[in-house]
Amino acid sequence: KLPAQAEITRLLDVEFQVGRTGAVTPVARLEPVFVGGVTVSNATLHNFDEVVRLGVEIGDYVVVRRAGDVIPQLARVLLQRRPADTQPIVIPESCPVCDSPIERDEGEAVARCTGGLYCSAQQKEAIKHFAARKAMDIDGLGDKLVEQLVDEGLIAKVSDLYTLKDAREQLLGLERMGEKSADNLLAAIEKSKQANLARFLFALGVREVGEATALSLVLHYGNLAAIMAADIESLQGVPDVGPIVARHVHQFFRADHNLEVIGELKELQVGVHEETIGRGERPLEGKTFVLTGTLEGLTRDDAKARLQGLGARVSGSVSAKTDFVVAGPGAGSKLSKAEALGLDILDEADLLTLLASIEN
């Protein structure tokens, strides 16, 4: 295979693009040069470690090639031709899109915008995550519909979902959106206001905060205000929260734009429902449950969340260390194994009775 064609040009400037997950990528603006059959004027620098590795500065003469004869990239810097007036490339302190602070963890190459709830570069992904089944569980609000709503200017951030009821006529103008579909969507959005605090916290999309960590934070602090006010040292006292996660949580709730959106959500009565289990109350701590078969009165996710809220561990497999197996209709090999091991087996009615006796 022939080597990629390379040419020399000059780096005129570096701009910063924000991706859908908040990653901030430096992009080289080049003096246009003809390489491999096309004129190249832009090239990605990938991340800030790559900038350091190349030792490149604005104003340098650089060698440009097309990786795989497709993607333009800076191959190396011609240090012997460095002009006297070059300028170092500096990581911006704030997002070029929304002006939120930019953070970069030690040892990580990627810098990220912290304005996840507000930043327009991240808006579609933030809304998709917020509406997901394990987050606010807004039935009918799939990825394609989110794309349409944003592209049509009907929503720009998650709080806008809860004012869509005032734009029903515009909803009806969307592709494949009839009266029934629109009403079902609006009803699902309204229903999502009842989501518990752990789901709401997970839905906010704080970096590195998954379902289990969100639940741990809620059980430790008891309410959103306490989580938002917690300092890094306090956050590290939460089970499963280390220094990196603590820093992400602390940073997220110090970003003005995120606080603005959370304030709008609270005014719309979203995320105001506190947990029924008070701080420190974990009566099922140390107990392991396995759910198998069909649950009819509860969804599997609801049962799991309620058990975890009481301190239980919910596992996907049966072993001698399992304390209880909750078996509904259609239970198969897990039930058979539980019976062989002589484990305690509950049906759904037993589970509901257990939960009610603890929660009430």
Beta strands, then each sheet from edge to edge (+ up, - down):
strand 1: 6-18
strand 2: 23-35
strand 3: 38-44
strand 4: 61-67
strand 5: 71-77
strand 6: 102-103
strand 7: 111-113
strand 8: 288-292
strand 9: 313-315
strand 10: 324-327
strand 11: 344-346
sheet 1: 3+ 2- 1+ 4- 5+
sheet 2: 3+ 2- 7+ 6-
sheet 3: 9+ 8+ 10+ 11+
end
